């Protein structure tokens, strides 16, 4: 897709740069092209092994998110423009003074999976090796810390055994706690394509909610929240009675099986109540796992974001160890990470309980080795504060200086209002970010402008251990600087200049690679020593590669390697190389097929886990809240909300509610609902759908105070964490729901975003040529026209065209500047009935006659202007009415609709919605015939 960014200097036209998408952990390759007029276009890189040219809707719209609107372009101190020297001096002085007065644990860094590996590396080095505290944690703690903990308990290292090809080579793919269709769309496309080629392939979805991924599944198990341990414990007990048990693998390569099996058998009698599944469903799942050799179990946030997340991970891994189904083609447990560089953060020790290069902070030998390699004056000798603990320490004053980099914890952390209070009251807060107005930036004493995607230079690691380059194709805007440069400049001012005298990210990467190989010789899984001597030129040319990549595997020739110590830790039979693909470029590397794990005895550990359910609901809060992502938005929307196309699918915050629950509570579709927990309340739109199970409600995580008046869902979530990983439980929260009765509801389309909106509810979204807004009022303004003029700061020269239905109370007001619509506002006593997608288009057309202006007032198109309806396909802006018309005309397949309308032919994320519409139509036909 193509866009022309405004307000920034661009490189010479004709540049064509291979880089990596900055969104999810799939790590898709992207080709960015810059035309002579500065227009940027993006497309999938057909040679990148993560996506082979595919992109999701967000990746396809990257060019629409790189403008400078809202960017932080220069340092600020207490809200005033400051120079870099003044800002950096202040940060260094405040941190140094705090350390001198209160000790190193009085300061902290809270970083992000949006950072590049080189940024992460220097931040971790500064905090753990020179400040001497481990108080550096990352927002990746919120998405995959339980996977890390589970890997370390089972394997002895944070090792992802498999690769993406396993999803295509498996005969059974289990997706548990993963809405793959919306959260990892390119992997979903790869899986869907494989299933189409091999219809006998089976897909099982384990999820309380019938997400869009369920449409690909042969079996959907609507499990109770947190019932996963019981389900997989029961599977382990079943496998122990079956021929699928691999006694040789268990004997030769594992320990702890008897204890794990005893714990698993303890929950068999209660498995139906613990899982909420029927006996038939359980038996069918166990049978297909038992009888299918090539099984991959993919898990994501639905597993990790739990108070028992680490136990869930180990319950899954136990089943793969018991059958020896690990590390071979189409077999193994597979953690799908959420962020583009969550894995890179793990590699450099960005978590508070880890050291760099997958070394352990609790291991004195590892600490001594890292300190010696860095020539550091000190090394952190105990784990630091994990994310939730960190902000609790900020709140009670133990942490007095905090540096937040590239993340928005006032929105994303549990108990978000308490986090906001903690940051507001912290004596010194620094925020490095690309956006000026975020919920977290509001509390910063110092704001530091960082580079964004398209400007940054470094590497990221995806879910299959593949390291790829993010390359710049845009010049740095304003005074923005790279995160690694900002960190190194502060380190130098704190007296550590020699250790942070890096002149490029290439130098940082080379040091990172060298540390990974330092005194390793096969003892540790993470080894990219083959790139330790990488020059700047070679770094610029670096092709995607999977780790491990020790020196002998990369240079001088692309041949399999052996290790003097820890022989066979990698299954070298699958360590093949692609000739002609660059020096030492691996094709596929899997771990553990031949055993040889990373515990001292080289055996994996079965972990005995207990199957219990914590009942969180009660009379006051009788419903379970599940939080998560939607298809077209990313995290707290600072980038994706810039794209009108991405905002067209779901334009305001909502709650999915089961129809029976909605009827019982008196909630109508599209009405406003108040959701309350002991920690706070939010106000969102009701989306009534049978995809949501009874007794539960789903709310997306994305909306912030920048885009809605009261929709920060994590304000409802308590700070309950997994006791092993410290990961918050974001998917099992007790809440209550009630309808919110507003006196009036409003909808607007406008050229500009309004300023202060005096309404009890409001939500904004970018559209072509302007904005749209939903709002509601506890009482109607005295004069609607005056309210509109004040909210949008309209000049008095604009005249208004107004309509008032005295019987219904409906109000319509439109303001025109010549033949251009400036603002159309619709108000009603019930949720406004307006063709929203059509109304949006009126901002970009000419209104040069009275008939057109009257049509705007009516809020729906005339017969000559068909209404596309609500957006289904964001890539090609295809609406529900267009798809319905195609179905009515005889299009009987998703591919047929794609051929006619293009819907579903780019990223494919909407294919499940199109399929649901087709199925609904087919169900209607016999019903109509019966009538």
Order of alpha helices (4+ residues) and beta strands (2+ residues): beta-beta-beta-beta-alpha-beta-beta-alpha-beta-alpha-beta-alpha-alpha-beta-alpha-alpha-beta-beta-alpha-alpha-beta-alpha-alpha-alpha-beta-alpha-alpha-beta-alpha-alpha-alpha-beta-alpha-alpha-beta-beta-beta-beta-alpha-alpha-alpha-beta-alpha-beta-beta-beta-beta-alpha-beta-alpha-beta-beta-beta-beta-beta-beta-beta-alpha-beta-beta-beta-alpha-alpha-beta-beta-alpha-alpha-alpha
